[in-house]
Amino acid sequence: MTNGEKMVGSIATRNIVTIDADDSLENAGKQMDKNQVSMLVVTENKKIIGLLTAGDWFKSFYLHVGCHLPDYKFHGERIAQHELQNAKLENAKKRAKEFKQTKVRDIMNRHFNTISEDASLTKAVHEMKASDLRRLLVTDKTGEVNGVLGRTKTILELLSEL
């Protein structure tokens, strides 16, 4: 602690789940669900090249598939409406197949920052604000990534100290 303030390493989440850049978005979703995480660290040849968040994943799903799903709000269908809904459903199925096969690298966020586990939480907040990021990758003394620091957890910790 510096001046009584906690360091980044004391609250960083150590559960880092990685995924290869050439893996599919379907597998990415399964990895997030299985590991109960909202972010995957994207690697290529064991080097970190980006991040994939649950928000990125959902936005891509919606743009590829969700906005093409049929709307079943109406009652008392007529034949033409039913045929239109079936055509929308077939289109959505085709787009879902494409989405599942899309590579992580195609939608990952290439912009990420790191912060030393020995940095103060105040420094982390300033870094997040300056770079407009919700999370930072945490590094050890050798520069290896060993954790993730999220904005909400950081702010809650700072508030508990005030």
N, C-alpha and C positions, 0 to 999 in steps of 0.2 A: 504494500500500500504506500502511496505517496500522499502525504498530508491526510492520512486516514481514508483516502478514497480507494475503493476496490479497483483491481486491475481487470482488464478484459478477460484474461485467462481464468479468473475465478468464477465467471458466470457463463463462459462460452459453452455452447452445446457441442459435445464431442462426437455425437453420432453423425458422421459424414457418410452419406451414401453416394457412390459414384456411378456413372453410367457412361458407356462409350458413345462418342459423337455419332457413330454410324448405327446405333441401336434404334429401334422403332419407337414411335410415340406410344404405341400400345404397351410395349414393355416398360416404358418410362412411367406410365400411369400405374401399372402393376407394381413397380418398384416403390413408388411413393406410398401406395396403399399398404403393401406388405410391411414396409419399414416405418409406417406412420410418420412420414416426413412431408413437408410441403416444398422441398427444394432438393434437387439433385445437382451434384457437382459433375460437370461434363468433362470427360478426359479424351485425349487422343495420344496414343503411345505413352501412356502413364503421365502425361502432362495436362494440367488443368487449362482448358481453353474457353470455358464458359459455365453458365449456370442455367438450369431449367427449373422454374418455379411452377407450383400448381396453378398460379394465375396465368402464366404463359401458356401452359398446357390447356387450361379450360378455354382461354380466349381463342386458341388455335382450333380447338374442337368446335366451338360455337361458329366460328367463321367458315370452317370446312363443312360442318354437318348440321349443327343445331339450328341455324337460321333457315335450313332447307327442310326441316321436319314439317310434316303436315299439321295443320291446325284443326283439331277436332272439336272446336267449340260449338259448331252449329248442330241443330237437331232437325229431324225431318229431311234428311238428305234427298237430293234429287240425283238422278243418274249422272249428270254432268259433273256435279260436285264430287260424287264418289270416285269417278274416273280421275278427276284432277287430284284428289287426295292420294289415290293409288300411284299416280305418276310422281307426285312429290315424294312419296315413301320410297319408291324405286330409286329416285335420284339421291335421296338421303342415304340409302343403303350403299350405293356406288361411292358416294363421297366418304362414307364411314370407312369403307375398305381402303380408300386412298389415304385417309387420315391415319389409320392404324399402321400403314406402311411408311409413312413419312419419317424421315430421319430426324433424330434429336437435333443435329447440327442445323437443320433448316429453320428451327424456331428458337433455338437457345439464345440467351442473352450473352453477348460477348463482353459486355461491360461489367466488370467487377473489380473491387478493391480489396486489399488485404490490410490487416493491422496486426501488430505484434501483440502477443498475449501479455506482454509486460506494459502495454499502454494503459493509460487511465480510461475510465468509462467516459469522462468528460471529453477526452480527445476523440473517442469513438463517436460520440454524438456529433461533434463538430465535423468529423470526416463524413458521416452519413448525410448530414445537412449539405455540406459543400458539394458532395458528389451526387446528391439526390438518390441515394440507395437505401433500401430497407434492411440490408444485411451486409456484413463484411466477413470475409474469410479470415480466420485467425491463424497466425503463423507462430512457430516456435523460434528459438534463437538461431536455428540453422536455415530458417526461411521455409521450412516444410509446413504445409497447411495441416492443422490439427484440430480445427474447430470452426464453428460458425457463430457469429454474434448477430442477433436480430434486434431491430429497432425497439420493439415493444418491451422485450425483456430488459434491455439496457435502460430505457426510461423508467420502467417500474423499479429497477434496482436503485437508480439515482434518487427517485422519489422517496424510497424507503430510508435513504440516508439523510434526507432533509428534515 
